[in-house]
Amino acid sequence: MAQADWAKQHVRRYRESNGENGHIWTGQDGAGAFPCLLLTTKGRRSNEQRTTPLIYGRDGDDFIIIASQGGRPMHPGWYHNLCSFPEVGVQVLADVFRANASTVEGDNLETLWGMMAGIYPPYDAYREKAASSRQIPLVALSPL
């Protein structure tokens, strides 16, 4: 699925401004203020670098993201990519670094989900929408 024009523009603005324009995303409708990072994955089929803006939270040194895709029945492409190639690129504001991506499982999953839903409340609705087709993955990005 091709990346939406608004997401491409978000990535461009974020990079050009070292995150000054784009680190705080106000949503497509201008409602809210959500922290965003840029995630760069290697395409599992194309081997091309792909960058996606994503809302994030923090858990110690880790950056936490959710592969919600708005509750659609399939995981987003970037999630499949990082499952194949877990070493990813991350940009938070002007800080650009490599990280290891891993799917969060076990006892910490619900705690981190609650934290992320506190940052971006639609995640709970996305989870409910996807419940019949998939469990939405929560991912930890651990800086290398």
Backbone torsions as a table, in degrees:
resi	resn	phi	psi	omega
1	MET	NA	128.4	-178.5
2	ALA	-69.1	145.0	179.7
3	GLN	-70.2	136.8	-179.8
4	ALA	-61.7	148.9	180.0
5	ASP	-56.7	-40.0	-178.6
6	TRP	-62.4	-35.6	180.0
7	ALA	-70.7	-41.0	176.9
8	LYS	-60.6	-42.7	178.9
9	GLN	-65.6	-38.3	178.9
10	HIS	-61.1	-47.4	179.2
11	VAL	-59.9	-45.9	-179.5
12	ARG	-60.5	-48.6	179.9
13	ARG	-62.5	-42.3	-179.2
14	TYR	-60.0	-50.4	-178.2
15	ARG	-64.8	-45.4	-177.4
16	GLU	-63.2	-29.6	-176.4
17	SER	-105.8	9.6	-175.0
18	ASN	54.0	38.1	176.2
19	GLY	86.3	-8.8	178.9
20	GLU	-59.1	-37.1	177.8
21	ASN	-111.9	98.1	177.6
22	GLY	130.9	-20.4	178.0
23	HIS	-62.8	-40.2	173.1
24	ILE	-103.3	113.7	-178.4
25	TRP	-98.2	133.4	-178.3
26	THR	-96.3	6.8	-179.6
27	GLY	83.8	161.4	-178.9
28	GLN	-66.0	-26.3	-179.7
29	ASP	-98.7	3.8	178.4
30	GLY	80.1	6.1	-179.1
31	ALA	-99.0	122.2	176.3
32	GLY	107.0	176.3	177.8
33	ALA	-151.4	103.9	-170.5
34	PHE	-122.7	132.0	-180.0
35	PRO	-71.3	134.7	-178.6
36	CYS	-126.1	145.9	170.5
37	LEU	-120.1	170.0	173.0
38	LEU	-108.6	126.5	177.8
39	LEU	-108.6	125.5	177.0
40	THR	-114.5	120.8	179.6
41	THR	-116.2	159.3	174.1
42	LYS	-92.5	127.1	-179.7
43	GLY	-60.4	128.5	-176.3
44	ARG	-67.9	-24.2	177.5
45	ARG	-107.5	-40.2	-174.8
46	SER	-86.1	-22.7	-172.2
47	ASN	63.4	11.6	177.3
48	GLU	-87.1	151.5	176.6
49	GLN	-78.4	131.8	-179.8
50	ARG	-126.7	132.2	-178.1
51	THR	-117.2	134.0	-177.3
52	THR	-130.5	132.6	172.5
53	PRO	-80.9	133.9	-177.8
54	LEU	-139.8	142.5	173.1
55	ILE	-67.7	142.4	-179.1
56	TYR	-137.8	162.1	170.5
57	GLY	-130.1	177.9	-179.7
58	ARG	-122.8	141.4	172.0
59	ASP	-134.9	93.8	-172.9
60	GLY	63.4	-125.7	179.1
61	ASP	-82.8	-13.5	-175.7
62	ASP	-82.7	149.2	172.3
63	PHE	-103.4	132.9	-175.3
64	ILE	-110.7	131.3	177.7
65	ILE	-131.9	162.5	-179.0
66	ILE	-125.2	133.3	180.0
67	ALA	-90.7	61.7	-171.6
68	SER	-80.1	-40.0	-174.2
69	GLN	47.6	40.3	176.7
70	GLY	64.4	18.1	-179.5
71	GLY	84.9	9.1	177.8
72	ARG	-60.6	160.2	-174.8
73	PRO	-71.5	-12.2	-178.7
74	MET	-116.5	149.4	174.1
75	HIS	-65.6	149.5	176.0
76	PRO	-66.7	154.4	-179.6
77	GLY	-56.3	-39.4	-178.3
78	TRP	-61.4	-31.7	178.7
79	TYR	-68.6	-44.8	176.5
80	HIS	-59.9	-39.7	179.7
81	ASN	-61.4	-46.9	-177.0
82	LEU	-72.8	-22.7	172.5
83	CYS	-66.5	-35.7	178.1
84	SER	-79.6	-37.4	-178.3
85	PHE	-132.6	87.2	-173.1
86	PRO	-70.9	-13.5	174.6
87	GLU	-83.1	118.9	-173.4
88	VAL	-125.3	166.7	172.6
89	GLY	-100.8	144.5	179.9
90	VAL	-136.0	141.9	169.8
91	GLN	-128.8	126.2	173.6
92	VAL	-125.4	113.2	-170.4
93	LEU	55.1	-126.6	-178.9
94	ALA	-90.1	-5.0	-177.4
95	ASP	-82.5	115.1	-179.8
96	VAL	-114.1	128.0	-175.9
97	PHE	-154.5	166.6	174.5
98	ARG	-92.5	150.4	179.3
99	ALA	-146.6	158.9	172.7
100	ASN	-101.0	126.8	-179.3
101	ALA	-98.3	134.6	176.6
102	SER	-143.5	143.0	178.1
103	THR	-75.6	130.9	-179.9
104	VAL	-79.8	131.5	177.5
105	GLU	-136.6	169.3	173.5
106	GLY	83.9	-156.2	-171.2
107	ASP	-60.4	-33.8	-175.3
108	ASN	-76.9	-14.6	-174.6
109	LEU	-58.2	-51.0	-176.5
110	GLU	-67.8	-35.7	177.7
111	THR	-62.8	-46.7	-179.3
112	LEU	-70.3	-34.4	175.6
113	TRP	-60.5	-46.2	178.7
114	GLY	-59.3	-40.2	177.4
115	MET	-61.9	-45.6	-177.7
116	MET	-68.8	-37.7	176.9
117	ALA	-67.3	-27.3	174.2
118	GLY	-69.0	-32.8	177.5
119	ILE	-76.3	-43.9	-176.7
120	TYR	-135.7	89.9	-173.6
121	PRO	-54.8	-29.7	178.3
122	PRO	-59.1	-16.6	179.3
123	TYR	-55.8	-37.4	179.7
124	ASP	-63.7	-40.8	177.7
125	ALA	-67.2	-37.8	177.5
126	TYR	-62.5	-41.0	-179.7
127	ARG	-63.0	-43.6	179.4
128	GLU	-64.4	-43.2	179.9
129	LYS	-61.6	-37.5	-176.4
130	ALA	-86.2	-9.8	-169.9
131	ALA	-53.7	-34.5	-177.6
132	SER	-78.2	-15.7	-176.0
133	SER	-116.2	-27.4	-176.8
134	ARG	-166.7	160.4	169.4
135	GLN	-94.7	124.6	-179.0
136	ILE	-70.5	123.0	-179.5
137	PRO	-73.8	144.0	171.6
138	LEU	-111.2	133.5	-171.1
139	VAL	-122.0	135.2	172.8
140	ALA	-101.0	130.9	174.6
141	LEU	-106.4	109.3	-177.5
142	SER	-101.5	113.1	-179.1
143	PRO	-55.6	140.3	179.2
144	LEU	-90.3	NA	NA
